[in-house]
Amino acid sequence: SADLKLLEEATISVCKSLVEKNPRTGNLGSLIKVFLSRTKELKISAECQNHLFIWQAHNALFIICCLLKVFISRMSEEELQLHFTYEDKT
């Protein structure tokens, strides 16, 4: 629990920056897409005893959890909805 507190303190500025920029960049959605793509490879990875995809999926999920904690604690439901309804304008 103490390690988690240290991690939160060390990453709060990065998380705040992502929260501010995400409606324009869609980075949270990109991270979720990376996580989902890695989960498709987990079964094969486990069968081959290749831990690379397992580590990548674990790390992506951990980062998503940390970011969502910051998102939820700092914004309203309407603001949250903006972050999950990003559409690429290009």
VMD Tcl script that draws the C-alpha trace (Angstrom):
set ca {
  {0.00 0.00 0.00}
  {2.90 2.36 0.72}
  {4.37 1.54 -2.69}
  {1.06 2.42 -4.33}
  {1.01 5.77 -2.56}
  {4.56 6.50 -3.77}
  {3.59 5.55 -7.31}
  {0.55 7.82 -7.22}
  {2.63 10.73 -5.96}
  {5.32 10.15 -8.59}
  {2.88 9.96 -11.50}
  {0.25 12.53 -10.58}
  {1.66 15.24 -12.85}
  {1.74 12.87 -15.84}
  {-1.81 11.74 -15.10}
  {-3.04 15.32 -14.80}
  {-1.42 16.18 -18.12}
  {-3.07 13.19 -19.79}
  {-6.45 14.15 -18.29}
  {-6.12 17.65 -19.74}
  {-4.97 16.56 -23.20}
  {-6.94 13.34 -23.65}
  {-10.12 14.93 -25.12}
  {-7.91 16.20 -27.98}
  {-5.50 13.28 -28.30}
  {-7.54 10.18 -27.49}
  {-4.52 8.61 -25.76}
  {-6.63 6.76 -23.19}
  {-8.58 5.08 -25.97}
  {-5.33 4.14 -27.71}
  {-4.01 2.58 -24.52}
  {-7.20 0.58 -24.11}
  {-6.89 -0.61 -27.72}
  {-3.32 -1.77 -27.04}
  {-4.53 -3.65 -23.98}
  {-7.33 -5.31 -25.94}
  {-4.99 -6.33 -28.73}
  {-2.62 -7.92 -26.20}
  {-5.41 -9.85 -24.51}
  {-6.14 -11.62 -27.80}
  {-2.60 -12.99 -27.75}
  {-2.52 -14.07 -24.11}
  {-3.71 -17.64 -24.57}
  {-1.21 -18.38 -27.32}
  {1.49 -16.61 -25.34}
  {0.78 -18.73 -22.27}
  {0.77 -21.95 -24.29}
  {4.17 -21.05 -25.78}
  {5.47 -19.89 -22.41}
  {6.25 -16.50 -23.96}
  {5.69 -13.94 -21.23}
  {6.18 -10.82 -23.34}
  {2.48 -10.36 -24.21}
  {1.47 -11.23 -20.66}
  {3.75 -8.50 -19.27}
  {2.55 -5.98 -21.86}
  {-1.11 -6.72 -21.11}
  {-0.48 -6.56 -17.36}
  {1.37 -3.26 -17.61}
  {-1.25 -1.71 -19.89}
  {-4.04 -2.76 -17.53}
  {-2.13 -1.40 -14.54}
  {-1.64 1.97 -16.27}
  {-5.31 2.07 -17.29}
  {-6.34 1.41 -13.67}
  {-4.06 4.17 -12.36}
  {-5.34 6.64 -14.93}
  {-8.99 5.80 -14.34}
  {-8.52 6.36 -10.63}
  {-7.28 9.89 -11.36}
  {-9.99 10.50 -13.96}
  {-12.80 9.40 -11.65}
  {-11.52 11.31 -8.64}
  {-11.04 14.58 -10.51}
  {-13.94 15.02 -12.91}
  {-17.67 14.93 -13.26}
  {-19.64 12.28 -15.07}
  {-20.09 14.60 -18.06}
  {-16.35 15.22 -18.28}
  {-15.67 11.50 -18.03}
  {-18.02 10.88 -20.91}
  {-15.93 13.18 -23.11}
  {-12.89 11.03 -22.48}
  {-14.69 7.87 -23.53}
  {-16.39 9.29 -26.62}
  {-13.31 10.62 -28.40}
  {-13.58 10.64 -32.19}
  {-10.59 11.15 -34.45}
  {-11.16 14.35 -36.39}
  {-8.67 13.60 -39.16}
}
mol new
graphics top color blue
foreach p $ca { graphics top sphere $p radius 0.5 }
foreach p [lrange $ca 0 end-1] q [lrange $ca 1 end] { graphics top cylinder $p $q radius 0.2 }
display resetview
